[in-house]
């Protein structure tokens, strides 16, 4: 999946056009062979950051914190104009629409001095903590003692100014750790820093049909949800994005 992202939004021509760079954040593994492969990939590609925690689903908040600290330490959060886009690796991005959106829509919020995160806001049904032990997102009352989450983003993809991510990073020192990373980052940390959500759900395509052969020119983020049959079409779907751009 990293190979595809390097091929698409990480392609030098695309990255130059939209003035972007890409970084992958990966935790440690107890598998020696896989660990060696990751270190080799990091050295070869130069875009893979190995964080100091074991990479498991319930440690994604640690990944967010680690990535934010790395970005801050490497001067990536000091700009007032740079934008950070957080992606899951099963998301295809219309990089050209993204560049246009940042220039037009995000610039508009800057003129109103708003600190914002642009994302697909999760529907109300997801705002109640899952108390069933059968659920992947089971949360005990000891972990979270409130009956409702603050509004938060789909973790598939969201974007914010670098300065906003810096604010979220500062809040990690005072907001108690919570393992559900999307709730923690775009809900709890966001609320602590008075950051507003901008709903762009209409620009997402979430787990579409595996028969899909193109991406609409109004779709910013195409989330294929690790569906193997759909991922086989990933390169064709990216080609549809390029055709739309070339035909403009």
Secondary structure, DSSP 8 states (H G I E B T S, - for coil): -HHHHHHTTTSHHHHHHHT----EEEEE-S-HHHHHHHHHHHHHHS-EEEEEEE--GGGHHHHHHHHHHHHHHTTSS--SS-EEEEE-TTEEE-HHHHHHHIIIIIHHHHHTT--EEEEEE--GGGGS-B--TTSTTB--TTT--SSS----EEEEEEEEEHHHHHHHHHHTTTS---S-HHHIIIIIIHHHTT-EEEE-GGGEEES--TT-----TT-SEEE-TT-HHHHTTHHHHHHHHHHHHHT-
